[in-house]
């Protein structure tokens, strides 16, 4: 009777534990085995057939390549990717949210233009104000203004 071999493996490929079972394990059994050994991957092999199971960043186990050969399993054994995080910051004047690269010096575009124009008003510019948007003024003048802003000092 063919034996099924479970092997717990870390991300770096180092095998932590190995166990033989008489029957093919279910995903629940594979997940419990992986959690028991605090590993990221579990391989289940029977002869030339190898199944690779991995834990995603959320901690859920799933089949990466069930019942393939050892070469394919080694190729597919990539570390699980963490979900991308979006970091948002706020404008220091008006509190408008945005990505850090969109708020240089901590100011949104309307507040930045408000500060560079030398305005002496107490109220910061409203970021939702579209009165100076390209559709409401001369495009040529707008492009010239942008070119002047990006000239090297």
Residue pairs with C-beta under 8 A, 6 or more apart in sequence:
1 22
2 46
2 47
3 20
3 21
3 22
3 46
4 20
4 21
4 22
4 23
4 24
4 25
4 44
4 45
4 46
5 18
5 19
5 20
5 21
5 43
5 44
5 45
5 46
6 18
6 19
6 20
6 21
6 25
6 30
6 33
6 42
6 43
6 44
7 15
7 17
7 18
7 19
7 42
7 43
7 45
8 15
8 16
8 17
8 18
8 33
8 34
8 36
8 37
8 39
8 41
8 42
9 15
9 16
9 39
9 40
9 41
9 42
9 43
9 77
10 16
10 39
10 40
10 41
11 40
11 41
11 79
13 77
16 37
16 39
17 37
17 39
19 33
24 44
24 46
25 33
25 44
27 53
27 61
27 62
27 63
30 42
30 44
30 53
30 61
31 42
31 53
31 55
31 61
33 42
34 40
34 41
34 42
34 53
34 55
34 61
39 55
40 54
40 55
40 79
40 80
41 52
41 53
41 54
41 55
41 64
41 77
42 52
42 53
42 54
42 61
43 50
43 51
43 52
43 53
43 73
44 50
44 51
44 53
45 51
45 70
48 69
48 70
49 67
49 68
49 69
50 65
50 67
50 68
50 69
50 70
50 73
51 63
51 65
51 66
51 67
51 68
51 73
52 63
52 64
52 65
52 66
52 68
52 73
52 76
52 77
53 61
53 62
53 63
53 64
53 66
54 61
54 62
54 64
54 77
54 80
55 61
55 80
56 62
56 80
57 80
57 81
57 82
57 83
64 76
64 77
65 72
65 73
65 76
68 76
86 99
87 99
87 100
88 97
88 98
88 99
89 97
89 98
89 99
89 100
89 103
89 106
90 96
90 97
90 98
90 103
91 97
91 98
91 103
91 106
91 107
91 108
91 111
91 124
91 127
92 106
92 107
92 111
93 107
93 108
93 111
93 114
93 115
93 124
93 125
94 108
94 110
94 111
94 124
94 125
94 126
94 127
96 108
96 111
96 127
98 108
102 108
104 112
105 112
107 115
108 127
109 127
110 124
110 125
110 126
110 127
110 129
111 124
111 125
111 127
113 125
113 132
114 121
114 124
114 125
130 136
134 142
